[in-house]
Amino acid sequence: MREGELPGGVYQAGIESADVIDEPGNSATVKPLARATEGSSSVSVTWVSIDGRHQELASLRSARLYYVLSGDLSFVLAGRGPTAVAAGELLVIPKGCPYYLEGTATYLVLNTPAFEAGDDAYTGDHRPGGSGR
């Protein structure tokens, strides 16, 4: 194997080359690093930078892990909270649990099984002036 070649099934990605996903309803920059179609279909990894709120949602298919790289997040989980998560901390949310988050932070989201379009159900807005619940 030549330098720089990866064996079959191995996938490498970086923040700088990742595509940005447009999420107009959320105050976030979202860059998927590994999806179901890249590398292993058992996990997906997304890099996110947020300065504000993310709409309430629930993952219908995956457990979701949030690992905060920098900053602080506040989560409201199943109507309970807030729960603070700081840099260096991990929060695991089971599938089906409705939640929303806000803060100024950079974090990784891991989904297992890997995230696929349609996995999220938006359950409320929770923005100033939004419908919420």
Secondary structure, 3 states (H helix, E strand, C coil): CCCCCCCCCCCCCCCCCCCCECCCCCCEEEEEEECCCCCCCCCEEEEEEEEEEEEEEEECCCEEEEEEEEEEEEEEECCEEEEEEECCCEEEECCCCCEEEEEEEEEEEEEECCCCCCCEEEEECCCCCCCCC
